[in-house]
Amino acid sequence: MMRVTFIHADGKGRTEADAQPGDILLDVAQANLMPLEGTCEGQMACSTCHVIVTKEDFDRLPPASEMEEDMLDLAAGVRRTSRLSCQIVLTEDMDGLTVHIPAESRNMQAPR
């Protein structure tokens, strides 16, 4: 079991979530009612699952693909450490990963 921390869009709230190696970050976020759509179902046809990885954790992730970088160009509020949560497959090395939910995130599930 591993932990992932989501910092809410307001910058104040935090949600700590349990995850397993092999889980996709978007699935963990949605299971914990984080406001990330992921409407393209992992096909990288949108950028609605954009998260901002903390600077301390960014280097623990594998590099983004060229296709992911292209999709991030479409996301609102992109930062240097932005990634698509549908492309982050959690590994044991990522235990304790912390990501910020962008203020520009959209939610088609339920308000948080």
DSSP file (Angstrom, degrees, kcal/mol; ACC not computed):
  #  RESIDUE AA STRUCTURE BP1 BP2  ACC     N-H-->O    O-->H-N    N-H-->O    O-->H-N    TCO  KAPPA ALPHA  PHI   PSI    X-CA   Y-CA   Z-CA
    1    1 A M              0   0    0      0, 0.0     2,-0.3     0, 0.0    19,-0.2   0.000 360.0 360.0 360.0 143.6    0.0    0.0    0.0
    2    2 A M  E     -A   19   0A   0     17,-2.6    17,-2.3    93,-0.0     2,-0.4  -0.886 360.0-121.7-136.0 168.1    1.2    3.5   -0.7
    3    3 A R  E     -A   18   0A   0     -2,-0.3    93,-2.7    15,-0.2    94,-0.6  -0.898  17.4-174.3-116.7 141.6    0.0    7.1   -0.1
    4    4 A V  E     -Ab  17  97A   0     13,-2.3    13,-3.2    -2,-0.4     2,-0.5  -0.996  13.7-150.4-128.6 137.0   -0.8    9.9   -2.6
    5    5 A T  E     -Ab  16  98A   0     92,-3.0    94,-2.6    -2,-0.4     2,-0.5  -0.935   5.0-162.2-111.9 128.9   -1.7   13.4   -1.4
    6    6 A F  E     -Ab  15  99A   0      9,-3.0     9,-2.4    -2,-0.5     2,-0.6  -0.941   8.4-151.3-106.9 122.8   -3.9   15.7   -3.4
    7    7 A I  E     -Ab  14 100A   0     92,-3.0    94,-2.9    -2,-0.5     7,-0.2  -0.853  27.5-120.1 -93.2 124.2   -3.8   19.4   -2.6
    8    8 A H    >   -     0   0    0      5,-2.7     3,-2.3    -2,-0.6    95,-0.1  -0.106  22.6-105.0 -64.5 160.7   -7.2   20.9   -3.4
    9    9 A A  T 3  S+     0   0    0      1,-0.3    94,-0.2    93,-0.2    -1,-0.1   0.764 120.0  61.2 -59.0 -27.9   -7.5   23.7   -5.9
   10   10 A D  T 3  S-     0   0    0     92,-0.1    -1,-0.3     1,-0.1    -2,-0.1   0.581 106.7-128.4 -76.1  -7.7   -8.0   26.2   -3.1
   11   11 A G  S <  S+     0   0    0     -3,-2.3    -2,-0.1    90,-0.2    -1,-0.1   0.363  92.6  77.6  78.7  -5.9   -4.5   25.4   -1.8
   12   12 A K  S    S+     0   0    0     -5,-0.0     2,-0.1     2,-0.0    -1,-0.1   0.849  76.1  69.5-101.9 -46.8   -5.9   24.7    1.7
   13   13 A G        -     0   0    0     -6,-0.1    -5,-2.7     2,-0.0     2,-0.3  -0.394  58.9-167.6 -78.9 153.3   -7.5   21.3    1.7
   14   14 A R  E     -A    7   0A   0     -7,-0.2     2,-0.4    -2,-0.1    -7,-0.2  -0.993   8.9-163.3-138.3 144.0   -5.7   18.0    1.3
   15   15 A T  E     -A    6   0A   0     -9,-2.4    -9,-3.0    -2,-0.3     2,-0.5  -0.993   8.5-156.2-127.1 124.7   -6.9   14.5    0.7
   16   16 A E  E     -A    5   0A   0     -2,-0.4     2,-0.4   -11,-0.2   -11,-0.2  -0.869  17.7-170.0 -99.5 131.9   -4.6   11.6    1.4
   17   17 A A  E     -A    4   0A   0    -13,-3.2   -13,-2.3    -2,-0.5     2,-0.3  -0.931  20.6-128.0-126.2 144.7   -5.4    8.5   -0.6
   18   18 A D  E     +A    3   0A   0     -2,-0.4     2,-0.3   -15,-0.2   -15,-0.2  -0.667  35.5 171.0 -84.5 145.1   -4.3    4.9   -0.5
   19   19 A A  E     -A    2   0A   0    -17,-2.3   -17,-2.6    -2,-0.3     6,-0.0  -0.945  25.8-131.7-147.8 166.5   -3.0    3.4   -3.8
   20   20 A Q    >   -     0   0    0     -2,-0.3     3,-2.4   -19,-0.2    70,-0.2  -0.917  39.3 -93.1-118.2 146.9   -1.3    0.3   -5.1
   21   21 A P  T 3  S+     0   0    0      0, 0.0    70,-0.2     0, 0.0     3,-0.1  -0.388 117.0  35.4 -54.0 136.0    1.7    0.1   -7.4
   22   22 A G  T 3  S+     0   0    0     68,-3.3    69,-0.1     1,-0.4     2,-0.1   0.161  87.7 127.0  99.1 -17.2    0.3   -0.2  -10.9
   23   23 A D    <   -     0   0    0     -3,-2.4    67,-3.1    67,-0.1     2,-0.4  -0.401  62.8-121.5 -68.4 150.0   -2.7    2.1  -10.2
   24   24 A I  B >>  -E   89   0B   0     65,-0.2     4,-1.8     1,-0.1     3,-0.6  -0.818  16.2-130.8 -92.3 133.3   -3.2    5.0  -12.5
   25   25 A L  H 3> S+     0   0    0     63,-2.7     4,-2.6    -2,-0.4    61,-0.2   0.854 106.0  57.0 -55.0 -39.6   -3.2    8.4  -10.7
   26   26 A L  H 3> S+     0   0    0     59,-1.5     4,-2.8     1,-0.2    -1,-0.3   0.911 105.7  50.5 -59.0 -42.8   -6.4    9.5  -12.4
   27   27 A D  H <> S+     0   0    0     -3,-0.6     4,-2.2    58,-0.2    -1,-0.2   0.898 110.8  48.7 -63.1 -40.3   -8.3    6.4  -11.0
   28   28 A V  H  X S+     0   0    0     -4,-1.8     4,-0.9     2,-0.2    -2,-0.2   0.917 112.3  49.7 -64.2 -43.6   -7.0    7.1   -7.5
   29   29 A A  H ><>S+     0   0    0     -4,-2.6     5,-2.7     1,-0.2     3,-0.7   0.939 112.6  45.8 -60.7 -48.6   -8.1   10.8   -7.8
   30   30 A Q  H ><5S+     0   0    0     -4,-2.8     3,-1.7     1,-0.3    -1,-0.2   0.872 107.5  57.0 -66.3 -36.5  -11.6    9.9   -9.1
   31   31 A A  H 3<5S+     0   0    0     -4,-2.2    -1,-0.3     1,-0.3    -2,-0.2   0.743 110.7  46.3 -64.3 -21.8  -12.0    7.2   -6.4
   32   32 A N  T <<5S-     0   0    0     -4,-0.9    -1,-0.3    -3,-0.7    -2,-0.2   0.098 120.3-109.9-108.6  20.5  -11.3   10.0   -3.8
   33   33 A L  T < 5 +     0   0    0     -3,-1.7    -3,-0.2     1,-0.2    -2,-0.1   0.750  57.8 163.2  59.9  31.1  -13.7   12.5   -5.5
   34   34 A M      < -     0   0    0     -5,-2.7     2,-2.3    -6,-0.1    -1,-0.2  -0.574  50.5-108.7 -74.3 144.8  -11.0   14.8   -6.8
   35   35 A P  S    S+     0   0    0      0, 0.0     2,-0.5     0, 0.0    71,-0.2  -0.362  73.7 126.4 -80.2  65.6  -12.3   17.1   -9.5
   36   36 A L        -     0   0    0     -2,-2.3    13,-0.2     1,-0.2    71,-0.1  -0.986  41.0-164.7-122.3 124.1  -10.6   15.6  -12.5
   37   37 A E        -     0   0    0     11,-1.4    12,-0.2    -2,-0.5    -1,-0.2   0.986   4.0-174.3 -73.5 -59.9  -12.6   14.6  -15.5
   38   38 A G    >   +     0   0    0      1,-0.1     3,-1.7     2,-0.1     4,-0.1   0.913  18.7 165.6  62.1  41.2  -10.4   12.3  -17.6
   39   39 A T  T 3   +     0   0    0      1,-0.3    -1,-0.1     2,-0.1    -3,-0.0   0.651  63.5  64.0 -69.3 -15.7  -13.2   12.3  -20.2
   40   40 A C  T >  S-     0   0    0      1,-0.0     3,-1.2     2,-0.0    -1,-0.3   0.495 101.8-130.7 -87.3  -0.8  -11.0   10.8  -22.9
   41   41 A E  T <   -     0   0    0     -3,-1.7    -2,-0.1     1,-0.3    -3,-0.1   0.865  69.5 -48.8  55.0  42.4  -10.5    7.6  -20.9
   42   42 A G  T 3  S+     0   0    0     -4,-0.1    -1,-0.3     1,-0.1    -3,-0.1   0.498 111.0 114.6  84.0   4.3   -6.7    7.6  -21.2
   43   43 A Q  S <  S-     0   0    0     -3,-1.2    -2,-0.1     1,-0.0    -1,-0.1   0.415  79.7-125.4 -88.4   3.1   -6.6    8.1  -25.0
   44   44 A M  S    S+     0   0    0      1,-0.1    -3,-0.0    -6,-0.0     3,-0.0   0.885  71.3 128.7  54.0  45.9   -5.0   11.5  -24.5
   45   45 A A  S    S+     0   0    0     26,-0.0     2,-0.3     0, 0.0    -1,-0.1   0.282  73.0  25.5-104.9   6.7   -7.6   13.4  -26.6
   46   46 A C        -     0   0    0     -8,-0.0    29,-0.1    29,-0.0     3,-0.1  -0.888  65.0-134.5-152.4-179.6   -8.1   16.0  -23.8
   47   47 A S    >   +     0   0    0     -2,-0.3     3,-1.2    27,-0.1    29,-0.1   0.007  63.3 119.9-132.2  28.3   -6.3   17.6  -20.9
   48   48 A T  T 3  S+     0   0    0      1,-0.3   -11,-1.4    27,-0.1    58,-0.3   0.439  71.0  58.2 -79.2   1.0   -9.0   17.4  -18.3
   49   49 A C  T 3  S+     0   0    0    -13,-0.2    36,-2.4   -12,-0.2    -1,-0.3   0.081  75.4 146.7-114.2  22.9   -7.0   15.3  -15.9
   50   50 A H  E <   +C   84   0A   0     -3,-1.2     2,-0.3    34,-0.2    34,-0.2  -0.364  20.4 176.0 -63.0 131.4   -4.1   17.8  -15.6
   51   51 A V  E     -C   83   0A   0     32,-2.8    32,-2.5    50,-0.1     2,-0.6  -0.914  29.0-127.6-129.6 160.8   -2.3   17.9  -12.2
   52   52 A I  E     -CD  82 100A   0     48,-2.4    48,-3.5    -2,-0.3     2,-0.3  -0.952  23.9-147.7-111.4 116.4    0.7   19.9  -11.0
   53   53 A V  E     - D   0  99A   0     28,-2.2    46,-0.2    -2,-0.6    28,-0.1  -0.595  26.9-104.0 -81.9 140.0    3.3   17.6   -9.4
   54   54 A T    >>  -     0   0    0     44,-2.1     4,-1.6    -2,-0.3     3,-0.9  -0.309  27.7-118.4 -61.1 149.4    5.3   19.1   -6.5
   55   55 A K  H 3> S+     0   0    0      1,-0.3     4,-0.6     2,-0.2    -1,-0.1   0.862 114.4  56.8 -57.1 -36.8    8.8   20.1   -7.5
   56   56 A E  H 34 S+     0   0    0      1,-0.2    -1,-0.3     2,-0.1     3,-0.1   0.805 115.1  36.5 -66.1 -29.6   10.2   17.6   -5.0
   57   57 A D  H X4 S+     0   0    0     -3,-0.9     3,-1.8    41,-0.2     4,-0.4   0.618  92.3  88.1 -98.8 -14.8    8.3   14.7   -6.6
   58   58 A F  H >< S+     0   0    0     -4,-1.6     3,-1.5     1,-0.3    -2,-0.1   0.861  85.1  54.4 -57.5 -41.1    8.5   15.6  -10.3
   59   59 A D  T 3< S+     0   0    0     -4,-0.6    -1,-0.3     1,-0.3    -2,-0.1   0.610  96.2  68.2 -71.8 -10.4   11.9   13.9  -10.9
   60   60 A R  T <  S+     0   0    0     -3,-1.8    -1,-0.3     2,-0.1    -2,-0.2   0.616  89.0  81.5 -81.1 -11.4   10.4   10.6   -9.5
   61   61 A L  S <  S-     0   0    0     -3,-1.5     3,-0.1    -4,-0.4    27,-0.1  -0.636  89.7-108.9 -91.4 149.5    8.1   10.4  -12.5
   62   62 A P        -     0   0    0      0, 0.0    -1,-0.1     0, 0.0    -2,-0.1  -0.415  53.4 -83.4 -67.4 156.0    9.2    9.0  -15.9
   63   63 A P        -     0   0    0      0, 0.0     2,-0.1     0, 0.0    -4,-0.0  -0.230  48.3-104.4 -60.8 149.5    9.4   11.7  -18.5
   64   64 A A        -     0   0    0      1,-0.1     2,-0.1    -3,-0.1    19,-0.0  -0.454  36.2-115.0 -70.6 145.8    6.2   12.8  -20.3
   65   65 A S     >  -     0   0    0     -2,-0.1     4,-2.4     1,-0.1     5,-0.2  -0.338  26.0-108.7 -73.8 164.4    5.8   11.5  -23.8
   66   66 A E  H  > S+     0   0    0      1,-0.2     4,-2.0     2,-0.2     5,-0.1   0.882 122.0  53.3 -60.9 -37.9    5.8   13.9  -26.7
   67   67 A M  H  > S+     0   0    0      2,-0.2     4,-2.0     1,-0.2    -1,-0.2   0.902 107.9  49.5 -64.9 -41.4    2.0   13.2  -27.1
   68   68 A E  H  > S+     0   0    0      1,-0.2     4,-2.4     2,-0.2    -2,-0.2   0.925 109.3  52.0 -63.5 -43.8    1.4   14.1  -23.4
   69   69 A E  H  X S+     0   0    0     -4,-2.4     4,-1.1     1,-0.2    -1,-0.2   0.887 108.0  52.3 -60.1 -38.4    3.4   17.3  -23.8
   70   70 A D  H  < S+     0   0    0     -4,-2.0     4,-0.3     1,-0.2     3,-0.3   0.903 110.1  48.1 -63.2 -41.2    1.2   18.2  -26.8
   71   71 A M  H >< S+     0   0    0     -4,-2.0     3,-1.6     1,-0.2     4,-0.4   0.868 105.1  58.6 -67.9 -36.0   -2.0   17.6  -24.7
   72   72 A L  H >< S+     0   0    0     -4,-2.4     3,-1.2     1,-0.3    -1,-0.2   0.797  92.6  68.6 -64.3 -26.7   -0.6   19.7  -21.8
   73   73 A D  T 3< S+     0   0    0     -4,-1.1    -1,-0.3    -3,-0.3    -2,-0.2   0.748 100.2  50.2 -60.5 -21.7   -0.3   22.6  -24.3
   74   74 A L  T <  S+     0   0    0     -3,-1.6    -1,-0.2    -4,-0.3    -2,-0.2   0.564  91.3  99.8 -92.2 -11.1   -4.2   22.6  -24.3
   75   75 A A  S X  S-     0   0    0     -3,-1.2     3,-0.6    -4,-0.4     2,-0.3  -0.476  72.6-122.5 -81.9 147.2   -4.6   22.6  -20.5
   76   76 A A  T 3  S+     0   0    0      1,-0.2    28,-0.2    -2,-0.2    -1,-0.1  -0.647  90.9  16.8 -83.2 143.0   -5.4   25.7  -18.5
   77   77 A G  T 3  S+     0   0    0     -2,-0.3    -1,-0.2     1,-0.2    26,-0.1   0.765  81.5 178.1  72.2  27.3   -3.0   26.7  -15.7
   78   78 A V    <   -     0   0    0     -3,-0.6     2,-0.2    -6,-0.1    -1,-0.2  -0.362   5.5-171.2 -66.5 140.0   -0.1   24.6  -16.9
   79   79 A R    >   -     0   0    0     -2,-0.1     3,-1.8     4,-0.0    -1,-0.0  -0.723  41.9 -94.3-120.8 173.9    3.2   24.8  -14.8
   80   80 A R  T 3  S+     0   0    0      1,-0.3    -2,-0.0    -2,-0.2   -28,-0.0   0.802 126.6  45.7 -60.5 -29.1    6.6   23.4  -15.5
   81   81 A T  T 3  S+     0   0    0    -28,-0.1   -28,-2.2     2,-0.0    -1,-0.3   0.079  84.9 133.0-103.4  23.4    5.8   20.3  -13.4
   82   82 A S  E <   +C   52   0A   0     -3,-1.8     2,-0.3   -30,-0.2   -30,-0.2  -0.466  26.3 168.5 -74.5 145.7    2.3   19.7  -14.9
   83   83 A R  E     -C   51   0A   0    -32,-2.5   -32,-2.8    -2,-0.1     2,-0.6  -0.956  40.0-105.5-147.0 163.2    1.4   16.2  -16.0
   84   84 A L  E >   -C   50   0A   0     -2,-0.3     3,-1.9   -34,-0.2     4,-0.3  -0.853  24.1-146.8 -91.7 123.9   -1.7   14.3  -17.1
   85   85 A S  G >  S+     0   0    0    -36,-2.4   -59,-1.5    -2,-0.6     3,-1.0   0.747  95.8  65.7 -66.2 -21.7   -2.8   12.1  -14.3
   86   86 A C  G 3  S+     0   0    0      1,-0.2    -1,-0.3   -61,-0.2   -36,-0.1   0.653 101.8  50.8 -71.9 -12.6   -4.1    9.5  -16.8
   87   87 A Q  G <  S+     0   0    0     -3,-1.9     2,-0.8   -63,-0.1    -1,-0.2   0.383  87.5  94.1-104.5   1.8   -0.5    8.9  -17.8
   88   88 A I    <   -     0   0    0     -3,-1.0   -63,-2.7    -4,-0.3     2,-0.7  -0.840  53.1-171.1-101.8 106.4    1.0    8.4  -14.4
   89   89 A V  B     -E   24   0B   0     -2,-0.8   -65,-0.2   -65,-0.2   -66,-0.1  -0.865  28.6-124.0 -94.1 118.9    1.2    4.7  -13.4
   90   90 A L        -     0   0    0    -67,-3.1   -68,-3.3    -2,-0.7     2,-0.3  -0.359  30.2-175.0 -70.5 139.6    2.2    4.6   -9.8
   91   91 A T    >   -     0   0    0    -70,-0.2     3,-2.1   -69,-0.1     4,-0.1  -0.826  43.1-101.8-123.5 166.1    5.2    2.7   -8.7
   92   92 A E  G >  S+     0   0    0     -2,-0.3     3,-1.6     1,-0.3    -2,-0.0   0.827 120.7  64.7 -57.2 -31.4    6.6    1.9   -5.2
   93   93 A D  G 3  S+     0   0    0      1,-0.3    -1,-0.3   -33,-0.1    -3,-0.0   0.658  95.6  59.8 -65.7 -15.2    9.2    4.7   -5.8
   94   94 A M  G X  S+     0   0    0     -3,-2.1     3,-2.1     3,-0.1    -1,-0.3   0.320  70.2 136.8 -97.7   7.6    6.3    7.2   -5.9
   95   95 A D  T <  S+     0   0    0     -3,-1.6   -91,-0.1     1,-0.3   -93,-0.0  -0.338  74.0  25.1 -55.4 130.7    5.0    6.5   -2.4
   96   96 A G  T 3  S+     0   0    0    -93,-2.7    -1,-0.3     1,-0.2   -92,-0.2   0.493  85.5 167.0  90.2   5.0    4.2    9.8   -0.8
   97   97 A L  E <   -b    4   0A   0     -3,-2.1   -92,-3.0   -94,-0.6     2,-0.4  -0.239  18.8-158.6 -53.9 136.6    3.6   11.6   -4.2
   98   98 A T  E     +b    5   0A   0    -94,-0.2   -44,-2.1   -44,-0.1     2,-0.3  -0.987  13.1 176.6-124.0 129.5    2.0   15.0   -3.8
   99   99 A V  E     -bD   6  53A   0    -94,-2.6   -92,-3.0    -2,-0.4     2,-0.4  -0.956  22.4-133.4-130.5 150.5    0.0   16.7   -6.6
  100  100 A H  E     -bD   7  52A   0    -48,-3.5   -48,-2.4    -2,-0.3   -92,-0.2  -0.831  16.0-133.6-100.2 138.5   -1.9   19.9   -6.8
  101  101 A I        -     0   0    0    -94,-2.9   -90,-0.2    -2,-0.4   -50,-0.1  -0.835  34.5-119.0 -86.1 121.1   -5.4   20.1   -8.4
  102  102 A P    >   -     0   0    0      0, 0.0     3,-2.0     0, 0.0   -93,-0.2  -0.274  10.5-125.3 -62.8 147.0   -5.3   23.1  -10.6
  103  103 A A  T 3  S+     0   0    0      1,-0.3   -26,-0.1   -94,-0.2   -94,-0.1   0.766 112.1  59.6 -60.5 -24.6   -7.8   25.9   -9.9
  104  104 A E  T 3  S+     0   0    0    -28,-0.2    -1,-0.3   -27,-0.1   -28,-0.1   0.363  79.3 128.2 -86.6   6.0   -8.9   25.6  -13.5
  105  105 A S    <   -     0   0    0     -3,-2.0     2,-0.3     1,-0.1   -69,-0.1  -0.229  48.5-144.2 -64.7 152.8   -9.9   21.9  -13.1
  106  106 A R        -     0   0    0    -58,-0.3   -69,-0.5   -71,-0.2     2,-0.4  -0.881   8.1-157.7-117.2 150.8  -13.3   20.8  -14.2
  107  107 A N        +     0   0    0     -2,-0.3   -70,-0.1   -71,-0.1   -71,-0.0  -0.966  22.2 170.6-135.5 119.4  -15.5   18.2  -12.5
  108  108 A M  S    S+     0   0    0     -2,-0.4    -1,-0.1     2,-0.1   -71,-0.0   0.361  77.5  61.5-101.6   3.2  -18.3   16.3  -14.1
  109  109 A Q  S    S-     0   0    0      1,-0.3    -2,-0.1   -75,-0.1   -72,-0.0   0.893 113.3 -43.1 -92.1 -81.1  -18.6   13.9  -11.1
  110  110 A A        -     0   0    0    -76,-0.1    -1,-0.3   -77,-0.1    -2,-0.1  -0.991  59.7 -95.8-152.9 147.4  -19.5   15.8   -7.9
  111  111 A P              0   0    0      0, 0.0   -77,-0.0     0, 0.0    -3,-0.0  -0.363 360.0 360.0 -66.1 148.1  -18.4   19.0   -6.2
  112  112 A R              0   0    0     -2,-0.0  -104,-0.0   -77,-0.0   -78,-0.0   0.348 360.0 360.0-108.3 360.0  -15.8   18.6   -3.6
